[in-house]
């Protein structure tokens, strides 16, 4: 299962799956200057249902920063 998905409105409103944080960082880098990118993280409810919650833009840096 994919832990992250993104929505890219400037690219024909495309949804894209991201298996790693590195892939999300690449999507963020590609978005620079275009705007509109939205990123969602996967969660699993107590009943086993999968859902995605949007990660606010102001949390992207701390959540997706590269490990030192």
N, C-alpha and C positions, 0 to 999 in steps of 0.2 A: 504494500500500500504506500502511496505517496504522502510524505509528511507535509509538503507545501504545494500550493497552487498559486498561480498569479493570474490576474486579469489585465489585459493590455488593450485599452480602448483605441489607441492610435493604430493598432495593427488588426483592423477588421474585427474588433472586439473579441480577441482571441483569449481563450483560457489555456494555460500551459501548466503541466505537472513538473515539479522539481523534487528530485529524490534526495538532494543534499543541500546544505547551507551554501556550499560553494556555487551551486547552480543558481541559487537565489541571489547571491552577490553578483553574479554575472548579469542576471536580469535587471538588478538595480543599476549596475554600471551602464547597461544599454539604455536604460530609461532616462539617464541624466539629461536634463534640458527639455525633455518631451512632456513629462508630467502625466498624471493619470494612472500610473501603475498602482495596482492594489495587490497585496500579498495576504494569503490566508494560511493558517496552520491547522493541521488535522487534530481532531480530538475524538475520543470514544466515550460515549455515555455509559452510564451504569447498566443500561439494558443492552449494550453491545452495538448500538447504532453509531455510525461514523458521522461526524459533522466537521465543518470548517469554520473557524472564527477569524475575522480580519485582524491583522496585526497593524496597529496604528503606525503611521510613517515615522513619528518621533521615537519609536522603539526599534526601528530597523537597525540602527548603528550598533546598539548594545546586543541585540539578538543575533545578528549575522556577522559580527566582526570576526576577523580571522584570528585563530588561536596563535599566540606568540610562540 
